[in-house]
Amino acid sequence: MKYYYRLTTLLALALPAIPLMAQSTRADERAARAANSATRMPVVIPAGTPLVVAIDQDLSSASVNSGQRISFHLTSDYSEFGHVLISQGTPVRGTVTQATRRKSGGRPGALTIQVTSVRAVDGTYVPLRGSEKVVGKNRQSQATALGVLTLGIGATKKGLSASIPAGTEYTVFTDAKRTIVVAR
């Protein structure tokens, strides 16, 4: 009876692992082929690798909407072992995650942007993480003072919109490990 119990326990533990051992992603297969190739080799970009990106257009909380796509570019080559893995000037994708318009009472506008991905030299998408929040100038005290002096009319004064000029640089990080195949 103990023999059957042990055998059942062993099978119960081993069976769920069989599909995991049989699975292979396309990226792993591509890396394995490159490792066995005389002309190509795999190079890994580890998760958490810092990259510097610059925004391509002027942004203002007065003119953009949440969910809008925005573009960045890589400011310098990223290379490992003497091989360029992501070229300078490569387009980087991003989105506006929050855009709040300026409001009366001196409340400022706010703008939050997020970087999402970049494409490596072999076409592999590399997910990125990084966001930045910018808030316009707060004018609540001015609106309050003007409201008192003008019997409420000055309270309609608005704060300033948040803005990000083109060319502003940010440091972002790779979000996952990726294997890039390059020429030897």
Helices and strands as residue ranges (DSSP letters): H 2-14, H 17-22, H 26-35, E 40-45, E 50-55, E 59-60, E 69-74, E 78-80, E 83-86, E 91-100, E 110-119, E 125-129, E 131-135, H 140-149, G 153-156, E 163-164, E 169-174, E 178-183
